[in-house]
Amino acid sequence: MDARQLVDIACDEDPRAPCLWVPSDIWPEFCLAIRQRPNVVGAVIYRNKTIRDGGPYCDVTTRRP
């Protein structure tokens, strides 16, 4: 699976969560896939959620790493 598919699955599993964190190793791939660059605070908005870089070795999660 690619980064966008992983984020889509996480969004579908917890639709009420306002934020989502993704691992640093797939963060550039995800931003490229959705054709967005992170804003000043390092987040992108995708599917009405704030998506952020969760750091190395984290999982795609709706809980803060």
Backbone as XML, in Angstrom:
<?xml version="1.0"?>
<chain id="A" units="angstrom">
  <residue number="1" name="MET">
    <atom name="N" x="0.839" y="-1.187" z="0.000"/>
    <atom name="CA" x="0.000" y="0.000" z="0.000"/>
    <atom name="C" x="0.877" y="1.242" z="0.000"/>
  </residue>
  <residue number="2" name="ASP">
    <atom name="N" x="0.369" y="2.276" z="-0.627"/>
    <atom name="CA" x="1.110" y="3.524" z="-0.590"/>
    <atom name="C" x="0.633" y="4.387" z="0.582"/>
  </residue>
  <residue number="3" name="ALA">
    <atom name="N" x="1.291" y="5.510" z="0.777"/>
    <atom name="CA" x="1.017" y="6.371" z="1.929"/>
    <atom name="C" x="-0.419" y="6.890" z="1.937"/>
  </residue>
  <residue number="4" name="ARG">
    <atom name="N" x="-0.912" y="7.274" z="0.780"/>
    <atom name="CA" x="-2.279" y="7.820" z="0.715"/>
    <atom name="C" x="-3.310" y="6.764" z="1.101"/>
  </residue>
  <residue number="5" name="GLN">
    <atom name="N" x="-3.121" y="5.540" z="0.668"/>
    <atom name="CA" x="-4.051" y="4.465" z="1.031"/>
    <atom name="C" x="-4.042" y="4.217" z="2.537"/>
  </residue>
  <residue number="6" name="LEU">
    <atom name="N" x="-2.870" y="4.255" z="3.152"/>
    <atom name="CA" x="-2.785" y="4.063" z="4.602"/>
    <atom name="C" x="-3.521" y="5.172" z="5.348"/>
  </residue>
  <residue number="7" name="VAL">
    <atom name="N" x="-3.368" y="6.402" z="4.886"/>
    <atom name="CA" x="-4.058" y="7.524" z="5.525"/>
    <atom name="C" x="-5.565" y="7.417" z="5.311"/>
  </residue>
  <residue number="8" name="ASP">
    <atom name="N" x="-5.995" y="7.017" z="4.116"/>
    <atom name="CA" x="-7.423" y="6.838" z="3.857"/>
    <atom name="C" x="-8.028" y="5.778" z="4.779"/>
  </residue>
  <residue number="9" name="ILE">
    <atom name="N" x="-7.318" y="4.692" z="4.990"/>
    <atom name="CA" x="-7.806" y="3.637" z="5.897"/>
    <atom name="C" x="-7.926" y="4.174" z="7.312"/>
  </residue>
  <residue number="10" name="ALA">
    <atom name="N" x="-6.921" y="4.911" z="7.771"/>
    <atom name="CA" x="-6.962" y="5.471" z="9.124"/>
    <atom name="C" x="-8.111" y="6.470" z="9.266"/>
  </residue>
  <residue number="11" name="CYS">
    <atom name="N" x="-8.369" y="7.260" z="8.242"/>
    <atom name="CA" x="-9.482" y="8.221" z="8.278"/>
    <atom name="C" x="-10.820" y="7.492" z="8.347"/>
  </residue>
  <residue number="12" name="ASP">
    <atom name="N" x="-10.946" y="6.387" z="7.613"/>
    <atom name="CA" x="-12.188" y="5.618" z="7.619"/>
    <atom name="C" x="-12.412" y="4.885" z="8.938"/>
  </residue>
  <residue number="13" name="GLU">
    <atom name="N" x="-11.334" y="4.440" z="9.575"/>
    <atom name="CA" x="-11.453" y="3.707" z="10.835"/>
    <atom name="C" x="-11.891" y="4.605" z="11.984"/>
  </residue>
  <residue number="14" name="ASP">
    <atom name="N" x="-11.485" y="5.870" z="11.972"/>
    <atom name="CA" x="-11.849" y="6.789" z="13.047"/>
    <atom name="C" x="-12.305" y="8.115" z="12.435"/>
  </residue>
  <residue number="15" name="PRO">
    <atom name="N" x="-13.525" y="8.161" z="11.891"/>
    <atom name="CA" x="-13.981" y="9.348" z="11.162"/>
    <atom name="C" x="-14.171" y="10.590" z="12.032"/>
  </residue>
  <residue number="16" name="ARG">
    <atom name="N" x="-14.293" y="10.425" z="13.343"/>
    <atom name="CA" x="-14.528" y="11.577" z="14.211"/>
    <atom name="C" x="-13.243" y="12.210" z="14.741"/>
  </residue>
  <residue number="17" name="ALA">
    <atom name="N" x="-12.111" y="11.570" z="14.521"/>
    <atom name="CA" x="-10.840" y="12.104" z="14.998"/>
    <atom name="C" x="-10.450" y="13.345" z="14.192"/>
  </residue>
  <residue number="18" name="PRO">
    <atom name="N" x="-10.076" y="14.421" z="14.872"/>
    <atom name="CA" x="-9.737" y="15.650" z="14.149"/>
    <atom name="C" x="-8.330" y="15.655" z="13.559"/>
  </residue>
  <residue number="19" name="CYS">
    <atom name="N" x="-7.425" y="14.835" z="14.112"/>
    <atom name="CA" x="-6.028" y="14.840" z="13.672"/>
    <atom name="C" x="-5.549" y="13.434" z="13.351"/>
  </residue>
  <residue number="20" name="LEU">
    <atom name="N" x="-4.493" y="13.401" z="12.551"/>
    <atom name="CA" x="-3.883" y="12.131" z="12.187"/>
    <atom name="C" x="-2.383" y="12.360" z="12.064"/>
  </residue>
  <residue number="21" name="TRP">
    <atom name="N" x="-1.604" y="11.426" z="12.595"/>
    <atom name="CA" x="-0.151" y="11.507" z="12.505"/>
    <atom name="C" x="0.349" y="10.379" z="11.626"/>
  </residue>
  <residue number="22" name="VAL">
    <atom name="N" x="1.313" y="10.687" z="10.760"/>
    <atom name="CA" x="1.905" y="9.672" z="9.888"/>
    <atom name="C" x="3.413" y="9.631" z="10.140"/>
  </residue>
  <residue number="23" name="PRO">
    <atom name="N" x="4.039" y="8.490" z="9.899"/>
    <atom name="CA" x="5.480" y="8.377" z="10.119"/>
    <atom name="C" x="6.286" y="9.284" z="9.186"/>
  </residue>
  <residue number="24" name="SER">
    <atom name="N" x="7.434" y="9.709" z="9.653"/>
    <atom name="CA" x="8.294" y="10.593" z="8.870"/>
    <atom name="C" x="8.731" y="9.970" z="7.552"/>
  </residue>
  <residue number="25" name="ASP">
    <atom name="N" x="8.898" y="8.663" z="7.529"/>
    <atom name="CA" x="9.394" y="8.037" z="6.304"/>
    <atom name="C" x="8.368" y="8.032" z="5.177"/>
  </residue>
  <residue number="26" name="ILE">
    <atom name="N" x="7.070" y="8.145" z="5.466"/>
    <atom name="CA" x="6.071" y="8.223" z="4.390"/>
    <atom name="C" x="5.477" y="9.623" z="4.243"/>
  </residue>
  <residue number="27" name="TRP">
    <atom name="N" x="5.871" y="10.558" z="5.102"/>
    <atom name="CA" x="5.336" y="11.919" z="5.063"/>
    <atom name="C" x="5.566" y="12.599" z="3.707"/>
  </residue>
  <residue number="28" name="PRO">
    <atom name="N" x="6.798" y="12.606" z="3.156"/>
    <atom name="CA" x="6.984" y="13.243" z="1.836"/>
    <atom name="C" x="6.170" y="12.563" z="0.730"/>
  </residue>
  <residue number="29" name="GLU">
    <atom name="N" x="6.083" y="11.239" z="0.781"/>
    <atom name="CA" x="5.304" y="10.500" z="-0.215"/>
    <atom name="C" x="3.824" y="10.878" z="-0.128"/>
  </residue>
  <residue number="30" name="PHE">
    <atom name="N" x="3.302" y="11.011" z="1.084"/>
    <atom name="CA" x="1.900" y="11.385" z="1.268"/>
    <atom name="C" x="1.640" y="12.792" z="0.737"/>
  </residue>
  <residue number="31" name="CYS">
    <atom name="N" x="2.496" y="13.747" z="1.097"/>
    <atom name="CA" x="2.314" y="15.124" z="0.617"/>
    <atom name="C" x="2.368" y="15.197" z="-0.906"/>
  </residue>
  <residue number="32" name="LEU">
    <atom name="N" x="3.255" y="14.434" z="-1.500"/>
    <atom name="CA" x="3.347" y="14.392" z="-2.959"/>
    <atom name="C" x="2.090" y="13.776" z="-3.574"/>
  </residue>
  <residue number="33" name="ALA">
    <atom name="N" x="1.558" y="12.737" z="-2.948"/>
    <atom name="CA" x="0.374" y="12.050" z="-3.476"/>
    <atom name="C" x="-0.861" y="12.943" z="-3.464"/>
  </residue>
  <residue number="34" name="ILE">
    <atom name="N" x="-0.984" y="13.806" z="-2.444"/>
    <atom name="CA" x="-2.161" y="14.678" z="-2.372"/>
    <atom name="C" x="-1.882" y="16.060" z="-2.955"/>
  </residue>
  <residue number="35" name="ARG">
    <atom name="N" x="-0.655" y="16.256" z="-3.446"/>
    <atom name="CA" x="-0.241" y="17.505" z="-4.092"/>
    <atom name="C" x="-0.414" y="18.718" z="-3.188"/>
  </residue>
  <residue number="36" name="GLN">
    <atom name="N" x="0.057" y="18.569" z="-1.958"/>
    <atom name="CA" x="0.042" y="19.678" z="-1.006"/>
    <atom name="C" x="1.390" y="19.755" z="-0.317"/>
  </residue>
  <residue number="37" name="ARG">
    <atom name="N" x="1.703" y="20.940" z="0.157"/>
    <atom name="CA" x="2.896" y="21.133" z="0.970"/>
    <atom name="C" x="2.445" y="21.496" z="2.376"/>
  </residue>
  <residue number="38" name="PRO">
    <atom name="N" x="3.202" y="21.102" z="3.380"/>
    <atom name="CA" x="2.835" y="21.459" z="4.760"/>
    <atom name="C" x="2.804" y="22.978" z="4.950"/>
  </residue>
  <residue number="39" name="ASN">
    <atom name="N" x="1.890" y="23.426" z="5.803"/>
    <atom name="CA" x="1.801" y="24.851" z="6.096"/>
    <atom name="C" x="2.897" y="25.240" z="7.096"/>
  </residue>
  <residue number="40" name="VAL">
    <atom name="N" x="2.799" y="26.421" z="7.654"/>
    <atom name="CA" x="3.828" y="26.952" z="8.552"/>
    <atom name="C" x="4.039" y="26.060" z="9.774"/>
  </residue>
  <residue number="41" name="VAL">
    <atom name="N" x="2.988" y="25.460" z="10.293"/>
    <atom name="CA" x="3.121" y="24.600" z="11.473"/>
    <atom name="C" x="3.401" y="23.146" z="11.101"/>
  </residue>
  <residue number="42" name="GLY">
    <atom name="N" x="3.565" y="22.850" z="9.814"/>
    <atom name="CA" x="3.938" y="21.517" z="9.378"/>
    <atom name="C" x="2.792" y="20.549" z="9.192"/>
  </residue>
  <residue number="43" name="ALA">
    <atom name="N" x="1.606" y="21.064" z="8.926"/>
    <atom name="CA" x="0.431" y="20.207" z="8.754"/>
    <atom name="C" x="-0.208" y="20.427" z="7.383"/>
  </residue>
  <residue number="44" name="VAL">
    <atom name="N" x="-0.933" y="19.421" z="6.930"/>
    <atom name="CA" x="-1.757" y="19.552" z="5.735"/>
    <atom name="C" x="-3.184" y="19.176" z="6.114"/>
  </residue>
  <residue number="45" name="ILE">
    <atom name="N" x="-4.129" y="19.685" z="5.367"/>
    <atom name="CA" x="-5.527" y="19.350" z="5.583"/>
    <atom name="C" x="-5.935" y="18.375" z="4.486"/>
  </residue>
  <residue number="46" name="TYR">
    <atom name="N" x="-6.458" y="17.228" z="4.896"/>
    <atom name="CA" x="-6.874" y="16.192" z="3.949"/>
    <atom name="C" x="-8.105" y="15.512" z="4.532"/>
  </residue>
  <residue number="47" name="ARG">
    <atom name="N" x="-9.169" y="15.459" z="3.750"/>
    <atom name="CA" x="-10.434" y="14.865" z="4.175"/>
    <atom name="C" x="-10.927" y="15.465" z="5.498"/>
  </residue>
  <residue number="48" name="ASN">
    <atom name="N" x="-10.828" y="16.780" z="5.603"/>
    <atom name="CA" x="-11.271" y="17.539" z="6.776"/>
    <atom name="C" x="-10.543" y="17.147" z="8.056"/>
  </residue>
  <residue number="49" name="LYS">
    <atom name="N" x="-9.324" y="16.673" z="7.922"/>
    <atom name="CA" x="-8.500" y="16.335" z="9.075"/>
    <atom name="C" x="-7.163" y="17.046" z="8.966"/>
  </residue>
  <residue number="50" name="THR">
    <atom name="N" x="-6.581" y="17.348" z="10.104"/>
    <atom name="CA" x="-5.236" y="17.884" z="10.149"/>
    <atom name="C" x="-4.281" y="16.701" z="10.167"/>
  </residue>
  <residue number="51" name="ILE">
    <atom name="N" x="-3.422" y="16.627" z="9.182"/>
    <atom name="CA" x="-2.469" y="15.527" z="9.069"/>
    <atom name="C" x="-1.083" y="16.088" z="9.354"/>
  </residue>
  <residue number="52" name="ARG">
    <atom name="N" x="-0.352" y="15.418" z="10.276"/>
    <atom name="CA" x="0.979" y="15.898" z="10.664"/>
    <atom name="C" x="2.005" y="14.783" z="10.614"/>
  </residue>
  <residue number="53" name="ASP">
    <atom name="N" x="3.247" y="15.207" z="10.579"/>
    <atom name="CA" x="4.378" y="14.282" z="10.650"/>
    <atom name="C" x="4.503" y="13.825" z="12.102"/>
  </residue>
  <residue number="54" name="GLY">
    <atom name="N" x="4.396" y="12.521" z="12.314"/>
    <atom name="CA" x="4.437" y="11.977" z="13.668"/>
    <atom name="C" x="5.812" y="11.615" z="14.153"/>
  </residue>
  <residue number="55" name="GLY">
    <atom name="N" x="6.817" y="11.790" z="13.325"/>
    <atom name="CA" x="8.171" y="11.450" z="13.730"/>
    <atom name="C" x="8.548" y="10.059" z="13.255"/>
  </residue>
  <residue number="56" name="PRO">
    <atom name="N" x="9.793" y="9.694" z="13.471"/>
    <atom name="CA" x="10.256" y="8.387" z="13.007"/>
    <atom name="C" x="9.659" y="7.248" z="13.819"/>
  </residue>
  <residue number="57" name="TYR">
    <atom name="N" x="9.449" y="6.148" z="13.165"/>
    <atom name="CA" x="9.015" y="4.888" z="13.785"/>
    <atom name="C" x="7.631" y="4.924" z="14.425"/>
  </residue>
  <residue number="58" name="CYS">
    <atom name="N" x="6.786" y="5.877" z="14.063"/>
    <atom name="CA" x="5.423" y="5.878" z="14.598"/>
    <atom name="C" x="4.518" y="5.148" z="13.608"/>
  </residue>
  <residue number="59" name="ASP">
    <atom name="N" x="3.315" y="4.864" z="14.018"/>
    <atom name="CA" x="2.322" y="4.268" z="13.136"/>
    <atom name="C" x="1.426" y="5.381" z="12.605"/>
  </residue>
  <residue number="60" name="VAL">
    <atom name="N" x="0.658" y="5.069" z="11.569"/>
    <atom name="CA" x="-0.384" y="6.006" z="11.129"/>
    <atom name="C" x="-1.470" y="5.900" z="12.185"/>
  </residue>
  <residue number="61" name="THR">
    <atom name="N" x="-1.676" y="6.982" z="12.931"/>
    <atom name="CA" x="-2.551" y="6.921" z="14.092"/>
    <atom name="C" x="-3.337" y="8.204" z="14.291"/>
  </residue>
  <residue number="62" name="THR">
    <atom name="N" x="-4.453" y="8.085" z="14.968"/>
    <atom name="CA" x="-5.246" y="9.265" z="15.316"/>
    <atom name="C" x="-4.914" y="9.729" z="16.732"/>
  </residue>
  <residue number="63" name="ARG">
    <atom name="N" x="-4.059" y="9.002" z="17.409"/>
    <atom name="CA" x="-3.613" y="9.404" z="18.751"/>
    <atom name="C" x="-2.234" y="9.998" z="18.656"/>
  </residue>
  <residue number="64" name="ARG">
    <atom name="N" x="-1.979" y="10.981" z="19.452"/>
    <atom name="CA" x="-0.686" y="11.664" z="19.402"/>
    <atom name="C" x="0.437" y="10.691" z="19.762"/>
  </residue>
  <residue number="65" name="PRO">
    <atom name="N" x="1.473" y="10.642" z="18.904"/>
    <atom name="CA" x="2.580" y="9.715" z="19.187"/>
    <atom name="C" x="3.428" y="10.152" z="20.365"/>
  </residue>
</chain>
